[in-house]
Amino acid sequence: MKFLVLSDIHGDLDNLDKLDSRFGEADALLFGGDFAKFEHEETGKPVLDKLLKKHENIFSVIGNCDNEDFLSDIEEADISVEGALSFFDGIAVCGSGGGTKFTGTTPFEREEDEILSDYDVVENSSSECADENGHWSNLILIMHNPPKDTECDKIPGNIHVGSEKLRAYIEKRTPFLVVTGHIHESAGISKIGNSTIINPGSLAEGKYGWVEAEKDSEGKWSVTKAELLSL
């Protein structure tokens, strides 16, 4: 399975067009949120409209720069996994949008517990989908806000600003892949246990990611390739 991984497009339609060959190679697009440019929420809808023309299999959340009401737009487009569980070729995808409260200057900042509550649908399905240890073998989580203490949540000064509760949740449910974004300067790839964490960086800055995964004979998925790329 091949995934194009994007985040933080911030209204940049031109850079989307530069990825046409990648869209053609990918089985699905995983998008970590921030359709809109900072303080220009109206730029989100044109990005959504263009994305819908690029690929038929899109799994997305909204970011902290997107208005909370924009969630209804991606739900109507049938690409939202925020607070929802979607299945694709045996893979389960669930997401949480927005960022933790920090500056108060962006429209979709939330408490950690509120962000974490988007995964209640995973909890409600774990008795059927998880193994005896509560671990999922086929789960992808998309979270705009990164988990704490990885290569994906650092700001200048090597300060980790990610969510401790999201990290703990990853350790609990062991998704094979976690897509995040939000921290532009911290594009990176990390591991939390057997979970691969990727922040592709901001597409508005020409950065994106590519992930390949495969299923073993026991039906367990794992990441076989993860790359950070630039236009």
Backbone hydrogen bonds in HBPLUS format (Angstrom, degrees):
<---DONOR---> <-ACCEPTOR-->    atom                        ^
c    i                          cat <-CA-CA->   ^        H-A-AA   ^      H-
h    n   atom  resd res      DA  || num        DHA   H-A  angle D-A-AA Bond
n    s   type  num  typ     dist DA aas  dist angle  dist       angle   num
A0213-ALA N   A0001-MET O   2.91 MM 212  5.21 155.1  1.97 146.5 154.4     1
A0027-ASP N   A0002-LYS O   2.80 MM  25  5.27 153.4  1.87 135.2 144.0     2
A0003-PHE N   A0211-VAL O   2.75 MM 208  5.12 166.9  1.77 165.3 167.0     3
A0211-VAL N   A0003-PHE O   3.01 MM 208  5.12 164.8  2.04 148.2 152.6     4
A0004-LEU N   A0028-ALA O   3.08 MM  24  6.49 159.9  2.12 158.8 163.1     5
A0030-LEU N   A0004-LEU O   2.94 MM  26  6.28 165.0  1.96 165.7 170.4     6
A0005-VAL N   A0209-GLY O   2.94 MM 204  4.70 173.1  1.95 132.8 130.6     7
A0209-GLY N   A0005-VAL O   2.86 MM 204  4.70 160.7  1.89 154.7 153.3     8
A0006-LEU N   A0030-LEU O   2.98 MM  24  6.34 163.0  2.01 158.4 164.1     9
A0032-GLY N   A0006-LEU O   2.85 MM  26  6.27 159.9  1.89 147.1 152.2    10
A0203-LEU N   A0007-SER O   3.12 MM 196  6.30 158.9  2.16 166.7 170.6    11
A0008-ASP N   A0033-GLY O   2.80 MM  25  5.83 150.7  1.89 176.5 173.1    12
A0204-ALA N   A0008-ASP O   3.45 MM 196  6.74 162.1  2.48 149.7 145.4    13
A0009-ILE N   A0034-ASP O   3.01 MM  25  6.10 120.4  2.37 145.1 159.9    14
A0012-ASP N   A0009-ILE O   3.14 MM   3  5.69 162.9  2.17 119.6 124.9    15
A0010-HIS N   A0034-ASP O   3.10 MM  24  5.80 172.7  2.11 145.9 146.4    16
A0011-GLY N   A0035-PHE O   2.81 MM  24  6.02 141.2  1.96 154.5 150.1    17
A0017-ASP N   A0013-LEU O   3.25 MM   4  6.62 153.0  2.33 149.4 155.2    18
A0018-LYS N   A0015-ASN O   3.22 MM   3  5.06 131.8  2.46  91.4 104.1    19
A0019-LEU N   A0016-LEU O   3.10 MM   3  5.55 163.3  2.13 113.7 118.8    20
A0022-ARG N   A0019-LEU O   2.98 MM   3  5.24 119.1  2.36 106.1 121.6    21
A0023-PHE N   A0019-LEU O   2.93 MM   4  6.24 158.6  1.97 161.1 168.3    22
A0024-GLY N   A0020-ASP O   3.09 MM   4  6.33 149.9  2.19 143.2 150.9    23
A0025-GLU N   A0021-SER O   3.23 MM   4  6.53 132.5  2.47 136.0 147.5    24
A0025-GLU N   A0022-ARG O   3.08 MM   3  5.11 131.5  2.33  97.4 110.2    25
A0026-ALA N   A0022-ARG O   3.10 MM   4  6.23 140.4  2.26 150.8 160.6    26
A0029-LEU N   A0057-ASN O   2.87 MM  28  6.26 161.5  1.90 162.0 168.3    27
A0059-PHE N   A0029-LEU O   2.97 MM  30  6.28 154.4  2.03 159.8 167.9    28
A0031-PHE N   A0059-PHE O   2.92 MM  28  6.20 171.9  1.92 164.8 166.6    29
A0040-HIS N   A0037-LYS O   2.91 MM   3  5.16 153.2  1.98 138.3 134.5    30
A0043-THR N   A0040-HIS O   3.01 MM   3  5.89 169.9  2.02 126.6 130.0    31
A0044-GLY N   A0041-GLU O   3.22 MM   3  5.85 169.7  2.23 118.9 121.4    32
A0048-LEU N   A0044-GLY O   3.03 MM   4  6.37 160.9  2.07 155.5 161.0    33
A0049-ASP N   A0045-LYS O   2.91 MM   4  6.15 166.8  1.93 159.5 162.6    34
A0050-LYS N   A0046-PRO O   3.05 MM   4  6.19 153.8  2.12 141.2 147.7    35
A0051-LEU N   A0047-VAL O   2.87 MM   4  6.09 163.3  1.90 156.0 160.9    36
A0052-LEU N   A0048-LEU O   3.05 MM   4  6.25 159.3  2.10 154.6 159.1    37
A0053-LYS N   A0050-LYS O   3.01 MM   3  5.26 141.7  2.16 104.1 115.4    38
A0054-LYS N   A0051-LEU O   2.87 MM   3  5.04 146.1  1.99 104.7 115.7    39
A0060-SER N   A0079-ILE O   2.82 MM  19  5.78 148.6  1.92 164.9 165.5    40
A0081-VAL N   A0060-SER O   2.94 MM  21  5.82 153.2  2.02 161.9 158.7    41
A0098-GLY N   A0062-ILE O   2.97 MM  36  6.17 151.3  2.05 133.8 139.0    42
A0066-ASP N   A0063-GLY O   3.21 MM   3  5.37 156.7  2.27 103.5 110.6    43
A0108-PHE N   A0064-ASN O   3.05 MM  44  4.32 155.1  2.11 137.5 133.7    44
A0070-PHE N   A0067-ASN O   2.79 MM   3  5.34 153.0  1.86 116.7 125.7    45
A0071-LEU N   A0068-GLU O   3.14 MM   3  5.85 164.9  2.17 116.7 121.2    46
A0072-SER N   A0069-ASP O   3.14 MM   3  5.89 146.3  2.26 115.9 121.9    47
A0073-ASP N   A0070-PHE O   2.91 MM   3  5.12 130.9  2.16 101.4 115.1    48
A0074-ILE N   A0070-PHE O   3.29 MM   4  6.82 153.3  2.36 153.8 159.3    49
A0075-GLU N   A0071-LEU O   2.95 MM   4  6.16 147.1  2.06 147.3 157.6    50
A0076-GLU N   A0072-SER O   2.92 MM   4  6.00 153.6  1.99 138.3 145.1    51
A0077-ALA N   A0073-ASP O   3.05 MM   4  6.28 142.3  2.20 137.2 147.5    52
A0079-ILE N   A0074-ILE O   3.08 MM   5  5.68 177.8  2.08 166.4 166.1    53
A0078-ASP N   A0075-GLU O   2.96 MM   3  4.92 152.5  2.04 100.5 109.2    54
A0084-ALA N   A0081-VAL O   3.24 MM   3  4.77 168.4  2.25 108.1 105.7    55
A0095-GLY N   A0081-VAL O   2.68 MM  14  4.99 136.9  1.86 149.9 135.4    56
A0083-GLY N   A0095-GLY O   3.02 MM  12  6.04 159.8  2.07 154.3 149.2    57
A0086-SER N   A0093-VAL O   2.90 MM   7  5.17 169.0  1.91 150.1 153.3    58
A0093-VAL N   A0086-SER O   2.72 MM   7  5.17 158.2  1.77 155.1 162.7    59
A0088-PHE N   A0091-ILE O   2.77 MM   3  5.09 155.0  1.83 146.1 154.9    60
A0091-ILE N   A0088-PHE O   2.85 MM   3  5.09 164.1  1.88 117.2 122.1    61
A0092-ALA N   A0138-ASN O   2.91 MM  46  5.99 161.6  1.94 150.1 156.2    62
A0140-ILE N   A0092-ALA O   2.80 MM  48  6.15 155.5  1.86 164.0 172.0    63
A0094-CYS N   A0140-ILE O   3.06 MM  46  6.52 156.3  2.11 161.0 168.2    64
A0142-ILE N   A0094-CYS O   2.88 MM  48  6.27 155.0  1.95 148.1 155.7    65
A0096-SER N   A0142-ILE O   2.82 MM  46  6.37 143.7  1.95 153.7 165.5    66
A0144-HIS N   A0096-SER O   3.14 MM  48  6.65 157.6  2.19 162.3 167.3    67
A0099-GLY N   A0108-PHE O   3.14 MM   9  6.63 157.4  2.20 153.2 158.6    68
A0110-ARG N   A0099-GLY O   2.71 MM  11  6.01 155.6  1.77 153.0 161.8    69
A0101-LYS N   A0110-ARG O   3.08 MM   9  5.37 126.9  2.37 138.1 137.5    70
A0114-GLU N   A0111-GLU O   3.04 MM   3  5.23 123.1  2.38 100.7 115.2    71
A0115-ILE N   A0111-GLU O   3.07 MM   4  6.47 156.9  2.12 155.4 161.8    72
A0116-LEU N   A0112-GLU O   2.86 MM   4  6.11 165.7  1.88 156.2 160.6    73
A0117-SER N   A0113-ASP O   2.95 MM   4  6.05 138.4  2.13 136.3 146.7    74
A0118-ASP N   A0115-ILE O   3.16 MM   3  5.79 158.0  2.21 114.0 120.2    75
A0119-TYR N   A0116-LEU O   2.97 MM   3  5.83 167.9  1.98 125.0 129.1    76
A0120-ASP N   A0117-SER O   3.01 MM   3  5.34 159.7  2.05 118.1 118.1    77
A0122-VAL N   A0119-TYR O   2.97 MM   3  5.24 132.8  2.19 103.6 116.2    78
A0123-GLU N   A0119-TYR O   3.17 MM   4  6.63 156.3  2.23 148.5 154.8    79
A0124-ASN N   A0120-ASP O   2.85 MM   4  6.15 155.2  1.91 152.6 159.5    80
A0125-SER N   A0122-VAL O   3.04 MM   3  5.13 139.5  2.21  98.7 110.7    81
A0126-SER N   A0122-VAL O   2.97 MM   4  5.98 114.6  2.41 144.4 161.0    82
A0126-SER N   A0123-GLU O   3.30 MM   3  5.17 154.7  2.37  98.5 105.8    83
A0128-GLU N   A0125-SER O   3.05 MM   3  5.63 145.1  2.18 113.8 123.2    84
A0129-CYS N   A0125-SER O   2.97 MM   4  6.06 152.9  2.04 150.9 159.5    85
A0130-ALA N   A0126-SER O   2.92 MM   4  4.91 158.4  1.97 130.4 133.6    86
A0131-ASP N   A0135-HIS O   2.86 MM   4  5.44 157.4  1.91 144.7 149.3    87
A0134-GLY N   A0131-ASP O   2.90 MM   3  5.24 164.9  1.92 116.9 121.0    88
A0136-TRP N   A0173-ARG O   3.05 MM  37  5.85 174.4  2.05 147.2 146.8    89
A0221-TRP N   A0137-SER O   2.97 MM  84  5.86 165.7  1.99 153.1 157.3    90
A0176-PHE N   A0139-LEU O   2.96 MM  37  6.00 130.8  2.21 148.9 161.9    91
A0141-LEU N   A0177-LEU O   3.04 MM  36  6.50 158.2  2.08 154.8 159.2    92
A0179-VAL N   A0141-LEU O   2.86 MM  38  6.35 156.8  1.92 156.5 163.9    93
A0143-MET N   A0179-VAL O   2.81 MM  36  6.18 166.5  1.82 171.4 175.9    94
A0181-GLY N   A0144-HIS O   3.29 MM  37  5.12 143.0  2.44 127.6 127.8    95
A0163-SER N   A0146-PRO O   2.90 MM  17  6.34 160.6  1.94 147.7 149.0    96
A0148-LYS N   A0163-SER O   2.99 MM  15  4.80 144.9  2.12 122.1 115.2    97
A0161-VAL N   A0153-ASP O   2.87 MM   8  5.63 168.6  1.89 161.5 162.1    98
A0155-ILE N   A0159-ILE O   2.92 MM   4  5.40 155.7  1.98 148.9 155.0    99
A0159-ILE N   A0155-ILE O   3.26 MM   4  5.40 152.5  2.34 143.7 148.0   100
A0167-ARG N   A0163-SER O   3.21 MM   4  6.40 155.0  2.27 138.4 145.1   101
A0168-ALA N   A0164-GLU O   2.96 MM   4  6.23 161.2  2.00 147.5 152.4   102
A0169-TYR N   A0165-LYS O   3.00 MM   4  6.17 144.6  2.13 136.9 146.5   103
A0170-ILE N   A0166-LEU O   3.01 MM   4  6.30 153.1  2.08 147.6 153.9   104
A0171-GLU N   A0167-ARG O   3.02 MM   4  6.37 158.3  2.07 152.7 158.6   105
A0172-LYS N   A0168-ALA O   3.00 MM   4  6.22 138.7  2.18 137.5 148.8   106
A0173-ARG N   A0169-TYR O   2.98 MM   4  6.23 164.9  2.01 158.6 159.8   107
A0174-THR N   A0170-ILE O   2.81 MM   4  5.30 142.8  1.95 145.9 152.5   108
A0196-THR N   A0176-PHE O   3.27 MM  20  6.11 175.6  2.27 120.0 121.3   109
A0178-VAL N   A0196-THR O   2.79 MM  18  6.11 147.2  1.90 165.7 167.3   110
A0198-ILE N   A0178-VAL O   2.92 MM  20  6.33 158.6  1.97 166.5 173.5   111
A0180-THR N   A0198-ILE O   2.98 MM  18  6.14 165.6  2.00 152.3 151.9   112
A0183-ILE N   A0181-GLY O   2.75 MM   2  5.74 143.9  1.88 106.3  96.2   113
A0186-SER N   A0183-ILE O   3.06 MM   3  5.48 162.3  2.10 117.0 121.3   114
A0188-GLY N   A0199-ASN O   2.94 MM  11  5.28 142.1  2.09 132.4 144.4   115
A0199-ASN N   A0188-GLY O   2.92 MM  11  5.28 167.9  1.94 157.8 161.7   116
A0190-SER N   A0197-ILE O   2.86 MM   7  5.02 158.2  1.91 143.2 150.2   117
A0197-ILE N   A0190-SER O   2.79 MM   7  5.02 174.7  1.80 143.9 145.2   118
A0192-ILE N   A0195-SER O   2.94 MM   3  5.15 156.2  2.00 144.9 152.8   119
A0195-SER N   A0192-ILE O   3.00 MM   3  5.15 159.6  2.05 128.3 127.9   120
A0205-GLU N   A0202-SER O   2.95 MM   3  5.29 150.8  2.03 105.9 115.2   121
A0207-LYS N   A0202-SER O   3.09 MM   5  5.40 163.3  2.12 133.3 131.1   122
A0206-GLY N   A0203-LEU O   2.81 MM   3  4.65 160.8  1.84 107.3 110.1   123
A0231-LEU N   A0206-GLY O   2.80 MM  25  5.13 151.5  1.88 145.6 154.4   124
A0208-TYR N   A0229-LEU O   2.97 MM  21  5.32 161.3  2.00 143.6 144.3   125
A0229-LEU N   A0208-TYR O   2.78 MM  21  5.32 173.5  1.78 164.0 162.8   126
A0210-TRP N   A0227-GLU O   3.04 MM  17  5.19 151.5  2.13 141.2 145.5   127
A0227-GLU N   A0210-TRP O   2.82 MM  17  5.19 156.2  1.88 154.5 161.4   128
A0212-GLU N   A0225-LYS O   2.80 MM  13  4.95 159.1  1.85 143.4 146.4   129
A0224-THR N   A0212-GLU O   2.81 MM  12  5.63 155.5  1.87 138.5 146.7   130
A0225-LYS N   A0212-GLU O   3.21 MM  13  4.95 148.7  2.32 141.4 135.1   131
A0214-GLU N   A0222-SER O   3.03 MM   8  5.80 154.7  2.10 160.9 166.1   132
A0222-SER N   A0214-GLU O   3.03 MM   8  5.80 145.3  2.16 151.8 161.7   133
A0216-ASP N   A0220-LYS O   2.96 MM   4  5.45 162.5  1.99 140.3 143.1   134
A0219-GLY N   A0216-ASP O   2.95 MM   3  5.31 164.0  1.97 116.2 119.8   135
